[in-house]
Amino acid sequence: MRAWTKPGIACVNDLGARSIVKAASTSSDAAMTKLHAHGAGLVRNVEWCEDMFRMCYARGPEGITLMLAEALG
């Protein structure tokens, strides 16, 4: 196990049933607001992939990690 992970909590880039990717149909800010209302929290800072995507990771109270990808432009 890596030193920076807690038992039972997957890293944001670990593959498996604890990790889901969702293309945001609205802005990623609006999606994070909805997720926050259900107990999810931002795992890392919001990142920009060149000028094409805006991405962020959220983790819900069950420990499931969700990556939101918002296409720009």
TORLOGU-761182 format. One record per residue (C-alpha): x, y, z. Coordinates in steps of 0.05 Angstrom, whole numbers, padded with zeros to 5 digits, always signed. Layout:
<rs>
XYZ/...
</rs>
This chain:
<rs>
+00000+00000+00000/+00025+00069-00016/+00040+00114+00043/-00007+00170+00022/-00070+00127+00019/-00115+00108+00076/-00139+00036+00083/-00203+00026+00043/-00194+00091+00004/-00170+00086-00068/-00124+00139-00099/-00159+00183-00150/-00124+00150-00208/-00132+00077-00185/-00174+00035-00232/-00231-00008-00207/-00301-00005-00179/-00284+00054-00135/-00270+00100-00193/-00321+00130-00242/-00311+00180-00299/-00369+00226-00319/-00370+00276-00375/-00403+00338-00345/-00465+00358-00385/-00465+00425-00349/-00406+00462-00320/-00362+00423-00273/-00374+00477-00221/-00449+00463-00223/-00436+00388-00219/-00390+00397-00158/-00443+00440-00124/-00494+00383-00132/-00443+00331-00109/-00424+00373-00048/-00497+00376-00028/-00496+00299-00025/-00433+00296+00018/-00378+00293-00036/-00315+00334-00030/-00262+00357-00080/-00201+00312-00076/-00151+00355-00113/-00150+00422-00147/-00189+00432-00212/-00141+00419-00271/-00140+00443-00343/-00117+00395-00397/-00089+00444-00448/-00149+00485-00472/-00193+00425-00485/-00217+00398-00418/-00227+00420-00346/-00224+00362-00298/-00233+00350-00224/-00239+00291-00176/-00291+00285-00121/-00299+00231-00068/-00367+00214-00039/-00383+00191+00032/-00380+00118+00009/-00308+00127-00014/-00324+00125-00089/-00281+00172-00131/-00314+00209-00189/-00274+00245-00242/-00313+00301-00277/-00289+00322-00346/-00317+00385-00377/-00303+00397-00451/-00284+00470-00463/-00302+00510-00525/
</rs>
